[in-house]
Amino acid sequence: MARNTQPKPQQLPLTRKPTHRLYRVLGDGEQAIWTPIGAAWPNKDGMGFNLSCDAIPLQGRLVLRAITERGEGGQQ
């Protein structure tokens, strides 16, 4: 019988506020345009996220970032 060697997920506190923001990003570096298009909340078991999208982009890339206070260097 094989043992499960995967680490157990970290239990995250449940909250009604999103913990991550979803962005559509066009371009690279300082010229990149970041457009917020949704949010994410952790699942109860800590193994994934529930996503809420206001738009589905056809161009650019999707970036999911933890929500931080302004001034900490994150895209807000």
PDB file with SEQRES, HELIX, SHEET and CRYST1 records, atoms N, CA, C and O in Angstrom:
SEQRES   1 A   76  MET ALA ARG ASN THR GLN PRO LYS PRO GLN GLN LEU PRO          
SEQRES   2 A   76  LEU THR ARG LYS PRO THR HIS ARG LEU TYR ARG VAL LEU          
SEQRES   3 A   76  GLY ASP GLY GLU GLN ALA ILE TRP THR PRO ILE GLY ALA          
SEQRES   4 A   76  ALA TRP PRO ASN LYS ASP GLY MET GLY PHE ASN LEU SER          
SEQRES   5 A   76  CYS ASP ALA ILE PRO LEU GLN GLY ARG LEU VAL LEU ARG          
SEQRES   6 A   76  ALA ILE THR GLU ARG GLY GLU GLY GLY GLN GLN                  
HELIX    1 AA1 GLY A   29  GLN A   31  5                                   3    
SHEET    1 AA1 4 PHE A  49  CYS A  53  0                                        
SHEET    2 AA1 4 ILE A  33  PRO A  42 -1                                        
SHEET    3 AA1 4 HIS A  20  LEU A  26 -1                                        
SHEET    4 AA1 4 ARG A  61  ALA A  66 -1                                        
CRYST1    1.000    1.000    1.000  90.00  90.00  90.00 P 1           1          
ATOM      1  N   MET A   1       0.839  -1.179   0.000  1.00  0.00           N  
ATOM      2  CA  MET A   1       0.000   0.000   0.000  1.00  0.00           C  
ATOM      3  C   MET A   1       0.888   1.248   0.000  1.00  0.00           C  
ATOM      4  O   MET A   1       1.759   1.389   0.859  1.00  0.00           O  
ATOM      5  N   ALA A   2       0.672   2.146  -0.954  1.00  0.00           N  
ATOM      6  CA  ALA A   2       1.490   3.353  -1.085  1.00  0.00           C  
ATOM      7  C   ALA A   2       1.062   4.399  -0.068  1.00  0.00           C  
ATOM      8  O   ALA A   2      -0.124   4.594   0.198  1.00  0.00           O  
ATOM      9  N   ARG A   3       2.063   5.065   0.492  1.00  0.00           N  
ATOM     10  CA  ARG A   3       1.776   6.154   1.433  1.00  0.00           C  
ATOM     11  C   ARG A   3       1.682   7.467   0.687  1.00  0.00           C  
ATOM     12  O   ARG A   3       2.423   7.702  -0.267  1.00  0.00           O  
ATOM     13  N   ASN A   4       0.781   8.314   1.115  1.00  0.00           N  
ATOM     14  CA  ASN A   4       0.645   9.643   0.531  1.00  0.00           C  
ATOM     15  C   ASN A   4       1.755  10.521   1.092  1.00  0.00           C  
ATOM     16  O   ASN A   4       1.769  10.813   2.287  1.00  0.00           O  
ATOM     17  N   THR A   5       2.681  10.941   0.244  1.00  0.00           N  
ATOM     18  CA  THR A   5       3.808  11.751   0.697  1.00  0.00           C  
ATOM     19  C   THR A   5       3.616  13.234   0.415  1.00  0.00           C  
ATOM     20  O   THR A   5       4.515  14.034   0.672  1.00  0.00           O  
ATOM     21  N   GLN A   6       2.457  13.608  -0.109  1.00  0.00           N  
ATOM     22  CA  GLN A   6       2.209  15.022  -0.388  1.00  0.00           C  
ATOM     23  C   GLN A   6       1.995  15.767   0.923  1.00  0.00           C  
ATOM     24  O   GLN A   6       1.377  15.233   1.844  1.00  0.00           O  
ATOM     25  N   PRO A   7       2.507  17.012   1.018  1.00  0.00           N  
ATOM     26  CA  PRO A   7       2.299  17.783   2.243  1.00  0.00           C  
ATOM     27  C   PRO A   7       0.830  18.111   2.420  1.00  0.00           C  
ATOM     28  O   PRO A   7       0.104  18.302   1.445  1.00  0.00           O  
ATOM     29  N   LYS A   8       0.396  18.175   3.672  1.00  0.00           N  
ATOM     30  CA  LYS A   8      -0.992  18.537   3.953  1.00  0.00           C  
ATOM     31  C   LYS A   8      -1.181  20.021   3.675  1.00  0.00           C  
ATOM     32  O   LYS A   8      -0.284  20.822   3.935  1.00  0.00           O  
ATOM     33  N   PRO A   9      -2.350  20.392   3.145  1.00  0.00           N  
ATOM     34  CA  PRO A   9      -2.594  21.813   2.867  1.00  0.00           C  
ATOM     35  C   PRO A   9      -2.682  22.600   4.162  1.00  0.00           C  
ATOM     36  O   PRO A   9      -3.106  22.086   5.197  1.00  0.00           O  
ATOM     37  N   GLN A  10      -2.274  23.847   4.082  1.00  0.00           N  
ATOM     38  CA  GLN A  10      -2.357  24.734   5.229  1.00  0.00           C  
ATOM     39  C   GLN A  10      -3.804  25.182   5.385  1.00  0.00           C  
ATOM     40  O   GLN A  10      -4.419  25.625   4.415  1.00  0.00           O  
ATOM     41  N   GLN A  11      -4.348  25.076   6.574  1.00  0.00           N  
ATOM     42  CA  GLN A  11      -5.706  25.535   6.817  1.00  0.00           C  
ATOM     43  C   GLN A  11      -5.706  27.058   6.858  1.00  0.00           C  
ATOM     44  O   GLN A  11      -5.010  27.671   7.667  1.00  0.00           O  
ATOM     45  N   LEU A  12      -6.495  27.656   5.975  1.00  0.00           N  
ATOM     46  CA  LEU A  12      -6.586  29.110   5.897  1.00  0.00           C  
ATOM     47  C   LEU A  12      -7.834  29.577   6.616  1.00  0.00           C  
ATOM     48  O   LEU A  12      -8.857  28.893   6.575  1.00  0.00           O  
ATOM     49  N   PRO A  13      -7.776  30.739   7.281  1.00  0.00           N  
ATOM     50  CA  PRO A  13      -8.989  31.242   7.919  1.00  0.00           C  
ATOM     51  C   PRO A  13     -10.039  31.575   6.864  1.00  0.00           C  
ATOM     52  O   PRO A  13      -9.731  32.181   5.838  1.00  0.00           O  
ATOM     53  N   LEU A  14     -11.278  31.173   7.126  1.00  0.00           N  
ATOM     54  CA  LEU A  14     -12.354  31.462   6.180  1.00  0.00           C  
ATOM     55  C   LEU A  14     -12.789  32.909   6.337  1.00  0.00           C  
ATOM     56  O   LEU A  14     -12.936  33.409   7.452  1.00  0.00           O  
ATOM     57  N   THR A  15     -12.991  33.565   5.221  1.00  0.00           N  
ATOM     58  CA  THR A  15     -13.386  34.966   5.226  1.00  0.00           C  
ATOM     59  C   THR A  15     -14.329  35.222   4.061  1.00  0.00           C  
ATOM     60  O   THR A  15     -14.279  34.525   3.048  1.00  0.00           O  
ATOM     61  N   ARG A  16     -15.175  36.209   4.207  1.00  0.00           N  
ATOM     62  CA  ARG A  16     -16.083  36.567   3.128  1.00  0.00           C  
ATOM     63  C   ARG A  16     -15.401  37.517   2.150  1.00  0.00           C  
ATOM     64  O   ARG A  16     -15.899  37.719   1.042  1.00  0.00           O  
ATOM     65  N   LYS A  17     -14.283  38.096   2.537  1.00  0.00           N  
ATOM     66  CA  LYS A  17     -13.539  38.986   1.651  1.00  0.00           C  
ATOM     67  C   LYS A  17     -12.585  38.152   0.804  1.00  0.00           C  
ATOM     68  O   LYS A  17     -12.051  37.151   1.282  1.00  0.00           O  
ATOM     69  N   PRO A  18     -12.365  38.551  -0.445  1.00  0.00           N  
ATOM     70  CA  PRO A  18     -11.405  37.805  -1.269  1.00  0.00           C  
ATOM     71  C   PRO A  18      -9.990  37.966  -0.723  1.00  0.00           C  
ATOM     72  O   PRO A  18      -9.646  38.996  -0.142  1.00  0.00           O  
ATOM     73  N   THR A  19      -9.182  36.937  -0.918  1.00  0.00           N  
ATOM     74  CA  THR A  19      -7.788  36.983  -0.484  1.00  0.00           C  
ATOM     75  C   THR A  19      -6.848  37.292  -1.640  1.00  0.00           C  
ATOM     76  O   THR A  19      -5.698  37.671  -1.422  1.00  0.00           O  
ATOM     77  N   HIS A  20      -7.340  37.129  -2.886  1.00  0.00           N  
ATOM     78  CA  HIS A  20      -6.538  37.356  -4.079  1.00  0.00           C  
ATOM     79  C   HIS A  20      -7.346  38.137  -5.113  1.00  0.00           C  
ATOM     80  O   HIS A  20      -8.573  38.049  -5.161  1.00  0.00           O  
ATOM     81  N   ARG A  21      -6.638  38.895  -5.931  1.00  0.00           N  
ATOM     82  CA  ARG A  21      -7.261  39.647  -7.017  1.00  0.00           C  
ATOM     83  C   ARG A  21      -6.771  39.055  -8.334  1.00  0.00           C  
ATOM     84  O   ARG A  21      -5.595  38.717  -8.472  1.00  0.00           O  
ATOM     85  N   LEU A  22      -7.685  38.932  -9.306  1.00  0.00           N  
ATOM     86  CA  LEU A  22      -7.356  38.415 -10.627  1.00  0.00           C  
ATOM     87  C   LEU A  22      -7.218  39.587 -11.595  1.00  0.00           C  
ATOM     88  O   LEU A  22      -8.091  40.451 -11.668  1.00  0.00           O  
ATOM     89  N   TYR A  23      -6.103  39.607 -12.340  1.00  0.00           N  
ATOM     90  CA  TYR A  23      -5.825  40.687 -13.287  1.00  0.00           C  
ATOM     91  C   TYR A  23      -5.629  40.131 -14.690  1.00  0.00           C  
ATOM     92  O   TYR A  23      -5.186  38.996 -14.871  1.00  0.00           O  
ATOM     93  N   ARG A  24      -5.970  40.959 -15.685  1.00  0.00           N  
ATOM     94  CA  ARG A  24      -5.570  40.720 -17.072  1.00  0.00           C  
ATOM     95  C   ARG A  24      -4.404  41.673 -17.296  1.00  0.00           C  
ATOM     96  O   ARG A  24      -4.528  42.875 -17.063  1.00  0.00           O  
ATOM     97  N   VAL A  25      -3.274  41.142 -17.746  1.00  0.00           N  
ATOM     98  CA  VAL A  25      -2.076  41.960 -17.933  1.00  0.00           C  
ATOM     99  C   VAL A  25      -1.690  41.957 -19.400  1.00  0.00           C  
ATOM    100  O   VAL A  25      -1.505  40.900 -20.003  1.00  0.00           O  
ATOM    101  N   LEU A  26      -1.571  43.149 -19.967  1.00  0.00           N  
ATOM    102  CA  LEU A  26      -1.092  43.339 -21.340  1.00  0.00           C  
ATOM    103  C   LEU A  26       0.273  44.002 -21.285  1.00  0.00           C  
ATOM    104  O   LEU A  26       0.446  45.010 -20.600  1.00  0.00           O  
ATOM    105  N   GLY A  27       1.241  43.450 -21.998  1.00  0.00           N  
ATOM    106  CA  GLY A  27       2.575  44.029 -22.045  1.00  0.00           C  
ATOM    107  C   GLY A  27       3.462  43.516 -20.926  1.00  0.00           C  
ATOM    108  O   GLY A  27       3.076  42.650 -20.141  1.00  0.00           O  
ATOM    109  N   ASP A  28       4.667  44.078 -20.877  1.00  0.00           N  
ATOM    110  CA  ASP A  28       5.668  43.651 -19.903  1.00  0.00           C  
ATOM    111  C   ASP A  28       6.303  44.851 -19.225  1.00  0.00           C  
ATOM    112  O   ASP A  28       6.256  45.970 -19.736  1.00  0.00           O  
ATOM    113  N   GLY A  29       6.894  44.600 -18.072  1.00  0.00           N  
ATOM    114  CA  GLY A  29       7.666  45.617 -17.362  1.00  0.00           C  
ATOM    115  C   GLY A  29       6.848  46.835 -16.968  1.00  0.00           C  
ATOM    116  O   GLY A  29       5.666  46.737 -16.637  1.00  0.00           O  
ATOM    117  N   GLU A  30       7.507  47.982 -17.011  1.00  0.00           N  
ATOM    118  CA  GLU A  30       6.873  49.241 -16.607  1.00  0.00           C  
ATOM    119  C   GLU A  30       5.722  49.641 -17.529  1.00  0.00           C  
ATOM    120  O   GLU A  30       4.856  50.419 -17.129  1.00  0.00           O  
ATOM    121  N   GLN A  31       5.702  49.122 -18.750  1.00  0.00           N  
ATOM    122  CA  GLN A  31       4.671  49.476 -19.719  1.00  0.00           C  
ATOM    123  C   GLN A  31       3.430  48.577 -19.625  1.00  0.00           C  
ATOM    124  O   GLN A  31       2.456  48.799 -20.344  1.00  0.00           O  
ATOM    125  N   ALA A  32       3.456  47.570 -18.749  1.00  0.00           N  
ATOM    126  CA  ALA A  32       2.336  46.635 -18.629  1.00  0.00           C  
ATOM    127  C   ALA A  32       1.086  47.346 -18.125  1.00  0.00           C  
ATOM    128  O   ALA A  32       1.157  48.254 -17.296  1.00  0.00           O  
ATOM    129  N   ILE A  33      -0.043  46.920 -18.636  1.00  0.00           N  
ATOM    130  CA  ILE A  33      -1.334  47.453 -18.211  1.00  0.00           C  
ATOM    131  C   ILE A  33      -2.048  46.358 -17.413  1.00  0.00           C  
ATOM    132  O   ILE A  33      -2.360  45.295 -17.949  1.00  0.00           O  
ATOM    133  N   TRP A  34      -2.304  46.628 -16.128  1.00  0.00           N  
ATOM    134  CA  TRP A  34      -2.953  45.685 -15.225  1.00  0.00           C  
ATOM    135  C   TRP A  34      -4.418  46.090 -15.065  1.00  0.00           C  
ATOM    136  O   TRP A  34      -4.714  47.192 -14.604  1.00  0.00           O  
ATOM    137  N   THR A  35      -5.329  45.200 -15.446  1.00  0.00           N  
ATOM    138  CA  THR A  35      -6.762  45.465 -15.344  1.00  0.00           C  
ATOM    139  C   THR A  35      -7.391  44.440 -14.396  1.00  0.00           C  
ATOM    140  O   THR A  35      -7.370  43.245 -14.693  1.00  0.00           O  
ATOM    141  N   PRO A  36      -7.950  44.879 -13.258  1.00  0.00           N  
ATOM    142  CA  PRO A  36      -8.587  43.913 -12.363  1.00  0.00           C  
ATOM    143  C   PRO A  36      -9.860  43.358 -13.007  1.00  0.00           C  
ATOM    144  O   PRO A  36     -10.707  44.113 -13.485  1.00  0.00           O  
ATOM    145  N   ILE A  37      -9.982  42.026 -13.012  1.00  0.00           N  
ATOM    146  CA  ILE A  37     -11.152  41.405 -13.649  1.00  0.00           C  
ATOM    147  C   ILE A  37     -11.847  40.390 -12.757  1.00  0.00           C  
ATOM    148  O   ILE A  37     -12.816  39.764 -13.186  1.00  0.00           O  
ATOM    149  N   GLY A  38     -11.376  40.210 -11.524  1.00  0.00           N  
ATOM    150  CA  GLY A  38     -12.026  39.239 -10.658  1.00  0.00           C  
ATOM    151  C   GLY A  38     -11.318  39.091  -9.328  1.00  0.00           C  
ATOM    152  O   GLY A  38     -10.408  39.851  -8.995  1.00  0.00           O  
ATOM    153  N   ALA A  39     -11.764  38.075  -8.560  1.00  0.00           N  
ATOM    154  CA  ALA A  39     -11.217  37.839  -7.227  1.00  0.00           C  
ATOM    155  C   ALA A  39     -11.243  36.349  -6.931  1.00  0.00           C  
ATOM    156  O   ALA A  39     -11.891  35.571  -7.632  1.00  0.00           O  
ATOM    157  N   ALA A  40     -10.515  35.959  -5.863  1.00  0.00           N  
ATOM    158  CA  ALA A  40     -10.452  34.555  -5.478  1.00  0.00           C  
ATOM    159  C   ALA A  40     -10.512  34.419  -3.960  1.00  0.00           C  
ATOM    160  O   ALA A  40     -10.021  35.270  -3.220  1.00  0.00           O  
ATOM    161  N   TRP A  41     -11.131  33.320  -3.519  1.00  0.00           N  
ATOM    162  CA  TRP A  41     -11.237  32.960  -2.120  1.00  0.00           C  
ATOM    163  C   TRP A  41     -10.728  31.532  -1.959  1.00  0.00           C  
ATOM    164  O   TRP A  41     -10.979  30.702  -2.832  1.00  0.00           O  
ATOM    165  N   PRO A  42     -10.013  31.214  -0.863  1.00  0.00           N  
ATOM    166  CA  PRO A  42      -9.542  29.840  -0.681  1.00  0.00           C  
ATOM    167  C   PRO A  42     -10.697  28.895  -0.358  1.00  0.00           C  
ATOM    168  O   PRO A  42     -11.670  29.278   0.292  1.00  0.00           O  
ATOM    169  N   ASN A  43     -10.568  27.643  -0.829  1.00  0.00           N  
ATOM    170  CA  ASN A  43     -11.517  26.600  -0.469  1.00  0.00           C  
ATOM    171  C   ASN A  43     -11.338  26.248   1.007  1.00  0.00           C  
ATOM    172  O   ASN A  43     -10.295  26.530   1.596  1.00  0.00           O  
ATOM    173  N   LYS A  44     -12.352  25.637   1.592  1.00  0.00           N  
ATOM    174  CA  LYS A  44     -12.294  25.248   3.001  1.00  0.00           C  
ATOM    175  C   LYS A  44     -11.126  24.319   3.290  1.00  0.00           C  
ATOM    176  O   LYS A  44     -10.515  24.407   4.355  1.00  0.00           O  
ATOM    177  N   ASP A  45     -10.805  23.418   2.346  1.00  0.00           N  
ATOM    178  CA  ASP A  45      -9.734  22.447   2.588  1.00  0.00           C  
ATOM    179  C   ASP A  45      -8.351  22.992   2.270  1.00  0.00           C  
ATOM    180  O   ASP A  45      -7.359  22.291   2.470  1.00  0.00           O  
ATOM    181  N   GLY A  46      -8.259  24.237   1.776  1.00  0.00           N  
ATOM    182  CA  GLY A  46      -6.964  24.848   1.486  1.00  0.00           C  
ATOM    183  C   GLY A  46      -6.283  24.318   0.235  1.00  0.00           C  
ATOM    184  O   GLY A  46      -5.123  24.648  -0.015  1.00  0.00           O  
ATOM    185  N   MET A  47      -6.977  23.501  -0.560  1.00  0.00           N  
ATOM    186  CA  MET A  47      -6.364  22.879  -1.731  1.00  0.00           C  
ATOM    187  C   MET A  47      -6.610  23.651  -3.026  1.00  0.00           C  
ATOM    188  O   MET A  47      -6.085  23.264  -4.071  1.00  0.00           O  
ATOM    189  N   GLY A  48      -7.382  24.716  -2.988  1.00  0.00           N  
ATOM    190  CA  GLY A  48      -7.670  25.463  -4.204  1.00  0.00           C  
ATOM    191  C   GLY A  48      -8.405  26.753  -3.893  1.00  0.00           C  
ATOM    192  O   GLY A  48      -8.497  27.176  -2.741  1.00  0.00           O  
ATOM    193  N   PHE A  49      -8.930  27.371  -4.952  1.00  0.00           N  
ATOM    194  CA  PHE A  49      -9.601  28.657  -4.815  1.00  0.00           C  
ATOM    195  C   PHE A  49     -10.919  28.650  -5.584  1.00  0.00           C  
ATOM    196  O   PHE A  49     -11.066  27.936  -6.575  1.00  0.00           O  
ATOM    197  N   ASN A  50     -11.861  29.441  -5.122  1.00  0.00           N  
ATOM    198  CA  ASN A  50     -13.065  29.757  -5.881  1.00  0.00           C  
ATOM    199  C   ASN A  50     -12.798  31.091  -6.559  1.00  0.00           C  
ATOM    200  O   ASN A  50     -12.375  32.050  -5.914  1.00  0.00           O  
ATOM    201  N   LEU A  51     -13.049  31.150  -7.874  1.00  0.00           N  
ATOM    202  CA  LEU A  51     -12.805  32.366  -8.641  1.00  0.00           C  
ATOM    203  C   LEU A  51     -14.114  33.008  -9.047  1.00  0.00           C  
ATOM    204  O   LEU A  51     -15.077  32.328  -9.403  1.00  0.00           O  
ATOM    205  N   SER A  52     -14.133  34.325  -8.987  1.00  0.00           N  
ATOM    206  CA  SER A  52     -15.247  35.109  -9.497  1.00  0.00           C  
ATOM    207  C   SER A  52     -14.670  36.045 -10.553  1.00  0.00           C  
ATOM    208  O   SER A  52     -13.813  36.875 -10.249  1.00  0.00           O  
ATOM    209  N   CYS A  53     -15.143  35.910 -11.804  1.00  0.00           N  
ATOM    210  CA  CYS A  53     -14.600  36.709 -12.905  1.00  0.00           C  
ATOM    211  C   CYS A  53     -15.655  37.667 -13.433  1.00  0.00           C  
ATOM    212  O   CYS A  53     -16.796  37.274 -13.678  1.00  0.00           O  
ATOM    213  N   ASP A  54     -15.270  38.924 -13.607  1.00  0.00           N  
ATOM    214  CA  ASP A  54     -16.149  39.923 -14.213  1.00  0.00           C  
ATOM    215  C   ASP A  54     -15.953  39.963 -15.721  1.00  0.00           C  
ATOM    216  O   ASP A  54     -16.790  40.493 -16.451  1.00  0.00           O  
ATOM    217  N   ALA A  55     -14.836  39.396 -16.185  1.00  0.00           N  
ATOM    218  CA  ALA A  55     -14.529  39.368 -17.617  1.00  0.00           C  
ATOM    219  C   ALA A  55     -13.583  38.209 -17.890  1.00  0.00           C  
ATOM    220  O   ALA A  55     -12.833  37.787 -17.009  1.00  0.00           O  
ATOM    221  N   ILE A  56     -13.621  37.699 -19.112  1.00  0.00           N  
ATOM    222  CA  ILE A  56     -12.686  36.674 -19.563  1.00  0.00           C  
ATOM    223  C   ILE A  56     -11.911  37.276 -20.736  1.00  0.00           C  
ATOM    224  O   ILE A  56     -12.479  37.489 -21.808  1.00  0.00           O  
ATOM    225  N   PRO A  57     -10.618  37.552 -20.542  1.00  0.00           N  
ATOM    226  CA  PRO A  57      -9.851  38.218 -21.595  1.00  0.00           C  
ATOM    227  C   PRO A  57      -9.514  37.280 -22.744  1.00  0.00           C  
ATOM    228  O   PRO A  57      -9.325  36.079 -22.552  1.00  0.00           O  
ATOM    229  N   LEU A  58      -9.443  37.845 -23.929  1.00  0.00           N  
ATOM    230  CA  LEU A  58      -9.030  37.110 -25.122  1.00  0.00           C  
ATOM    231  C   LEU A  58      -7.572  37.377 -25.453  1.00  0.00           C  
ATOM    232  O   LEU A  58      -6.976  36.668 -26.264  1.00  0.00           O  
ATOM    233  N   GLN A  59      -7.000  38.388 -24.834  1.00  0.00           N  
ATOM    234  CA  GLN A  59      -5.595  38.751 -25.054  1.00  0.00           C  
ATOM    235  C   GLN A  59      -4.922  38.936 -23.702  1.00  0.00           C  
ATOM    236  O   GLN A  59      -5.584  39.088 -22.675  1.00  0.00           O  
ATOM    237  N   GLY A  60      -3.593  38.920 -23.723  1.00  0.00           N  
ATOM    238  CA  GLY A  60      -2.831  39.139 -22.496  1.00  0.00           C  
ATOM    239  C   GLY A  60      -2.720  37.869 -21.687  1.00  0.00           C  
ATOM    240  O   GLY A  60      -2.969  36.771 -22.185  1.00  0.00           O  
ATOM    241  N   ARG A  61      -2.344  38.031 -20.439  1.00  0.00           N  
ATOM    242  CA  ARG A  61      -2.198  36.893 -19.547  1.00  0.00           C  
ATOM    243  C   ARG A  61      -2.980  37.150 -18.265  1.00  0.00           C  
ATOM    244  O   ARG A  61      -3.259  38.297 -17.915  1.00  0.00           O  
ATOM    245  N   LEU A  62      -3.330  36.075 -17.569  1.00  0.00           N  
ATOM    246  CA  LEU A  62      -4.017  36.176 -16.290  1.00  0.00           C  
ATOM    247  C   LEU A  62      -2.996  36.095 -15.171  1.00  0.00           C  
ATOM    248  O   LEU A  62      -2.095  35.257 -15.202  1.00  0.00           O  
ATOM    249  N   VAL A  63      -3.139  36.971 -14.177  1.00  0.00           N  
ATOM    250  CA  VAL A  63      -2.256  36.972 -13.021  1.00  0.00           C  
ATOM    251  C   VAL A  63      -3.119  37.015 -11.773  1.00  0.00           C  
ATOM    252  O   VAL A  63      -3.978  37.886 -11.641  1.00  0.00           O  
ATOM    253  N   LEU A  64      -2.897  36.077 -10.852  1.00  0.00           N  
ATOM    254  CA  LEU A  64      -3.607  36.028  -9.583  1.00  0.00           C  
ATOM    255  C   LEU A  64      -2.627  36.464  -8.500  1.00  0.00           C  
ATOM    256  O   LEU A  64      -1.597  35.823  -8.292  1.00  0.00           O  
ATOM    257  N   ARG A  65      -2.954  37.560  -7.808  1.00  0.00           N  
ATOM    258  CA  ARG A  65      -2.056  38.123  -6.798  1.00  0.00           C  
ATOM    259  C   ARG A  65      -2.762  38.216  -5.455  1.00  0.00           C  
ATOM    260  O   ARG A  65      -3.951  38.526  -5.388  1.00  0.00           O  
ATOM    261  N   ALA A  66      -2.018  37.943  -4.382  1.00  0.00           N  
ATOM    262  CA  ALA A  66      -2.544  38.122  -3.034  1.00  0.00           C  
ATOM    263  C   ALA A  66      -2.862  39.595  -2.818  1.00  0.00           C  
ATOM    264  O   ALA A  66      -2.108  40.470  -3.243  1.00  0.00           O  
ATOM    265  N   ILE A  67      -3.968  39.859  -2.164  1.00  0.00           N  
ATOM    266  CA  ILE A  67      -4.337  41.239  -1.861  1.00  0.00           C  
ATOM    267  C   ILE A  67      -3.497  41.714  -0.681  1.00  0.00           C  
ATOM    268  O   ILE A  67      -3.471  41.067   0.366  1.00  0.00           O  
ATOM    269  N   THR A  68      -2.811  42.843  -0.848  1.00  0.00           N  
ATOM    270  CA  THR A  68      -1.987  43.429   0.195  1.00  0.00           C  
ATOM    271  C   THR A  68      -2.394  44.869   0.392  1.00  0.00           C  
ATOM    272  O   THR A  68      -3.136  45.440  -0.407  1.00  0.00           O  
ATOM    273  N   GLU A  69      -1.899  45.446   1.469  1.00  0.00           N  
ATOM    274  CA  GLU A  69      -2.141  46.865   1.718  1.00  0.00           C  
ATOM    275  C   GLU A  69      -1.426  47.678   0.659  1.00  0.00           C  
ATOM    276  O   GLU A  69      -0.368  47.270   0.181  1.00  0.00           O  
ATOM    277  N   ARG A  70      -1.979  48.818   0.282  1.00  0.00           N  
ATOM    278  CA  ARG A  70      -1.299  49.697  -0.671  1.00  0.00           C  
ATOM    279  C   ARG A  70       0.034  50.124  -0.082  1.00  0.00           C  
ATOM    280  O   ARG A  70       0.172  50.288   1.130  1.00  0.00           O  
ATOM    281  N   GLY A  71       1.008  50.300  -0.955  1.00  0.00           N  
ATOM    282  CA  GLY A  71       2.324  50.725  -0.516  1.00  0.00           C  
ATOM    283  C   GLY A  71       3.266  49.571  -0.228  1.00  0.00           C  
ATOM    284  O   GLY A  71       4.428  49.803   0.109  1.00  0.00           O  
ATOM    285  N   GLU A  72       2.796  48.320  -0.351  1.00  0.00           N  
ATOM    286  CA  GLU A  72       3.666  47.171  -0.112  1.00  0.00           C  
ATOM    287  C   GLU A  72       4.238  46.620  -1.414  1.00  0.00           C  
ATOM    288  O   GLU A  72       4.834  45.543  -1.421  1.00  0.00           O  
ATOM    289  N   GLY A  73       4.064  47.346  -2.512  1.00  0.00           N  
ATOM    290  CA  GLY A  73       4.654  46.925  -3.777  1.00  0.00           C  
ATOM    291  C   GLY A  73       3.770  46.071  -4.636  1.00  0.00           C  
ATOM    292  O   GLY A  73       4.164  45.726  -5.750  1.00  0.00           O  
ATOM    293  N   GLY A  74       2.580  45.707  -4.171  1.00  0.00           N  
ATOM    294  CA  GLY A  74       1.695  44.878  -4.965  1.00  0.00           C  
ATOM    295  C   GLY A  74       0.853  45.707  -5.919  1.00  0.00           C  
ATOM    296  O   GLY A  74       0.717  46.917  -5.738  1.00  0.00           O  
ATOM    297  N   GLN A  75       0.289  45.066  -6.932  1.00  0.00           N  
ATOM    298  CA  GLN A  75      -0.616  45.742  -7.859  1.00  0.00           C  
ATOM    299  C   GLN A  75      -1.982  45.814  -7.214  1.00  0.00           C  
ATOM    300  O   GLN A  75      -2.617  44.775  -7.032  1.00  0.00           O  
ATOM    301  N   GLN A  76      -2.454  46.977  -6.864  1.00  0.00           N  
ATOM    302  CA  GLN A  76      -3.780  47.126  -6.249  1.00  0.00           C  
ATOM    303  C   GLN A  76      -4.576  48.151  -6.992  1.00  0.00           C  
ATOM    304  O   GLN A  76      -5.721  48.423  -6.632  1.00  0.00           O  
TER     305      GLN A  76                                                      
END                                                                             
